[in-house]
Amino acid sequence: MTMNKKKLAAATAAVFTYIKTEEETASLAVPDRVQVSGMEVKPNVWGSCGRSDLMQIRNMMQMRVFK
């Protein structure tokens, strides 16, 4: 399958633009710092990921996935 170089360049540019837009959106979704009672606190990514894993395991236990 032969592809025109202009079409390939346009498709590549579109993919890179989409990825860049998604990264910018993701970075805006997570605040860099949070104000808590006058103190600035950075969000703990590892802690939230661990809590998410625990919730998923509990959900799987409720669905009786484990024997």
N, C-alpha and C positions, 0 to 999 in steps of 0.2 A: 504494500500500500504506500504510494508516494503521496507526500503531503507538501503543499506549497509552503515555502519558508515564511512568507508573510502570515499565513494562517497559523503556523506553528508559533511564531513570535507573538501573535495576538492572543492565542490560547494560553501561552505561558504567562504573559503579562496579566491576563484575567485571573489566573490561578493565584499568582503572587499578590495581586491586589485584594483578592478575597481573603487570603490567609492574613495579610496585614490588617485588614478591617476586623477580622475575627479576634486577632490578638489585641487590638486597641479596645475593642468592646469588652473583652475579658478583663483587661487591666483596669478599665473603668468600673467594672462590676464589683471588684474587691477594693475596699478603701485602703489607702496606704496607712492611715492612722485613724484611731477612733477616740473620741473624747468621752472619758468616763469620770464623772465627778471632778472635773478640773484637771485630770491627768490625761496625757496622750498615751494610748496603748496600741501597740502594733498587733494586728490579728495573728493568732497562732495557727498557721496552716497545718502543721503536723498534728496538733491537738484536734482540729476540726476533722481532719482526715481519719484519725483514729476513732473519733466518736461516730463518724459515718460508717466505718467498718463494723463497729460494735452493733449499731442499729441494724445493719444488713444481716449480721450473724443471728441476732435475736429474731429478726423477721423469718429467716430460713428455719430456725428452730421451731417457730410457731407453725410454719407450713409443714413441719415434720420431714424435712429434707434429710436430716441426719438420723441414722438408725442406732 
